[in-house]
Amino acid sequence: PEGPPLEIEPTYNAMSVLTYRFLRVAVGEKPWQKYLPTQAAKDYWAARRHFETCLQSRLDLALQLRDGDPDALAKTSPLFQQSMLVKIAVKEPRYTRASLLPEIIEMLIAGTDTTAHTLSFAVGELALNPEVFETAQATVDRVFKHHETITLASLKELSYLSGVIKETLRLYSVASGTTSLQATRDMVVDGLEIPAGTRLFWSMLGAGRDPDAYPQPEKFWPDRWLSTDRQSPPPPMIDFGSGPHRCLGEHLAMLESTLMLAYLLRHFSWELVNGRSSLENLKQNLLIYPVDGMPVYLRPRSLVVAQSA
């Protein structure tokens, strides 16, 4: 209630425009090109205006809460007061509306196409692995049979789906291009001396297929993430980073992905229109994506249709 209602389709379209511009800048477009009289620049400013309209009142309230305005406290809900927007504003007293807006938009970008990217490849791999598909669907049906819906309690019973998401991230990492860090001190890695200041580059896709870390790396095997044996713990989960730079959206991303996949499995079965070629013929910029767009045949499940009737 702290601002105008969120219109899903226009907001997602605006998000797509801003995400695409982010990718263009990442591969070399100059920031000043957004001021040129091009259609891409016009689309960018229209998308920015959409978010400014949607977020303006919420940004102002967050800044007023930070500054201790009692009127803001009286007209905001407890959920809003605990939101990430408010926590960010409180943490950095130098934020203004102008500087907080791009920060929030960046988080929205980081939490939208990334999750959709992972879910798309999860759908593809499930279609190509019938045994995994059956196990995942049976897991979801069992939860709905016992609990009728998904709650925080029943979510714990969907660990197999979390394994599906983690296995998808391993094979189709969102950060699929080269990733880098800079050594802050002299070190030795696998017998190789690395002087301080050296920038280290590696491939997330290559790391996810390292047979020393992931036995049978080409196999789509969610069970590899489900070990509870302390003598044989699950493999390293590298896609969200580590240390102080670990992705702050990790838990939200896993929650969103698991819930969405559960509802897809509950209501649909599917197969890939073009079969395995959709996941073998891939292109890459900062992300990887199927050349054919990975068309899917979706079929409503008779079980759910019968129950609804």
Secondary structure in CASP SS format (residue, H / E / C, confidence):
PFRMAT SS
TARGET T0000
AUTHOR 0000-0000-0000
METHOD secondary structure of the structure
MODEL  1
P C 1.00
E C 1.00
G C 1.00
P C 1.00
P C 1.00
L C 1.00
E C 1.00
I H 1.00
E H 1.00
P H 1.00
T H 1.00
Y H 1.00
N H 1.00
A H 1.00
M H 1.00
S H 1.00
V H 1.00
L H 1.00
T H 1.00
Y H 1.00
R H 1.00
F H 1.00
L H 1.00
R H 1.00
V H 1.00
A H 1.00
V C 1.00
G C 1.00
E C 1.00
K C 1.00
P H 1.00
W H 1.00
Q H 1.00
K H 1.00
Y H 1.00
L C 1.00
P C 1.00
T C 1.00
Q H 1.00
A H 1.00
A H 1.00
K H 1.00
D H 1.00
Y H 1.00
W H 1.00
A H 1.00
A H 1.00
R H 1.00
R H 1.00
H H 1.00
F H 1.00
E H 1.00
T H 1.00
C H 1.00
L H 1.00
Q H 1.00
S H 1.00
R H 1.00
L H 1.00
D H 1.00
L H 1.00
A H 1.00
L H 1.00
Q H 1.00
L H 1.00
R H 1.00
D C 1.00
G C 1.00
D C 1.00
P H 1.00
D H 1.00
A H 1.00
L H 1.00
A H 1.00
K C 1.00
T C 1.00
S C 1.00
P H 1.00
L H 1.00
F H 1.00
Q H 1.00
Q C 1.00
S C 1.00
M H 1.00
L H 1.00
V H 1.00
K H 1.00
I H 1.00
A H 1.00
V H 1.00
K H 1.00
E C 1.00
P C 1.00
R C 1.00
Y C 1.00
T C 1.00
R H 1.00
A H 1.00
S H 1.00
L H 1.00
L H 1.00
P H 1.00
E H 1.00
I H 1.00
I H 1.00
E H 1.00
M H 1.00
L H 1.00
I H 1.00
A H 1.00
G C 1.00
T C 1.00
D H 1.00
T H 1.00
T H 1.00
A H 1.00
H H 1.00
T H 1.00
L H 1.00
S H 1.00
F H 1.00
A H 1.00
V H 1.00
G H 1.00
E H 1.00
L H 1.00
A H 1.00
L H 1.00
N C 1.00
P H 1.00
E H 1.00
V H 1.00
F H 1.00
E H 1.00
T H 1.00
A H 1.00
Q H 1.00
A H 1.00
T H 1.00
V H 1.00
D H 1.00
R H 1.00
V H 1.00
F H 1.00
K H 1.00
H H 1.00
H H 1.00
E C 1.00
T C 1.00
I C 1.00
T C 1.00
L H 1.00
A H 1.00
S H 1.00
L H 1.00
K H 1.00
E H 1.00
L H 1.00
S H 1.00
Y H 1.00
L H 1.00
S H 1.00
G H 1.00
V H 1.00
I H 1.00
K H 1.00
E H 1.00
T H 1.00
L H 1.00
R H 1.00
L H 1.00
Y C 1.00
S C 1.00
V C 1.00
A C 1.00
S C 1.00
G C 1.00
T E 1.00
T E 1.00
S E 1.00
L E 1.00
Q E 1.00
A C 1.00
T C 1.00
R C 1.00
D C 1.00
M E 1.00
V E 1.00
V E 1.00
D C 1.00
G C 1.00
L E 1.00
E E 1.00
I E 1.00
P C 1.00
A C 1.00
G C 1.00
T C 1.00
R E 1.00
L E 1.00
F E 1.00
W E 1.00
S E 1.00
M H 1.00
L H 1.00
G H 1.00
A H 1.00
G H 1.00
R C 1.00
D C 1.00
P C 1.00
D C 1.00
A C 1.00
Y C 1.00
P C 1.00
Q C 1.00
P C 1.00
E C 1.00
K C 1.00
F C 1.00
W C 1.00
P H 1.00
D H 1.00
R H 1.00
W H 1.00
L C 1.00
S C 1.00
T C 1.00
D C 1.00
R C 1.00
Q C 1.00
S C 1.00
P C 1.00
P C 1.00
P C 1.00
P C 1.00
M C 1.00
I C 1.00
D C 1.00
F C 1.00
G C 1.00
S C 1.00
G H 1.00
P H 1.00
H H 1.00
R C 1.00
C C 1.00
L C 1.00
G C 1.00
E H 1.00
H H 1.00
L H 1.00
A H 1.00
M H 1.00
L H 1.00
E H 1.00
S H 1.00
T H 1.00
L H 1.00
M H 1.00
L H 1.00
A H 1.00
Y H 1.00
L H 1.00
L H 1.00
R H 1.00
H H 1.00
F E 1.00
S E 1.00
W E 1.00
E E 1.00
L E 1.00
V C 1.00
N C 1.00
G C 1.00
R C 1.00
S H 1.00
S H 1.00
L H 1.00
E H 1.00
N C 1.00
L E 1.00
K E 1.00
Q E 1.00
N C 1.00
L C 1.00
L C 1.00
I E 1.00
Y E 1.00
P E 1.00
V C 1.00
D C 1.00
G C 1.00
M C 1.00
P C 1.00
V E 1.00
Y E 1.00
L E 1.00
R E 1.00
P E 1.00
R C 1.00
S H 1.00
L H 1.00
V H 1.00
V H 1.00
A H 1.00
Q H 1.00
S H 1.00
A C 1.00
END
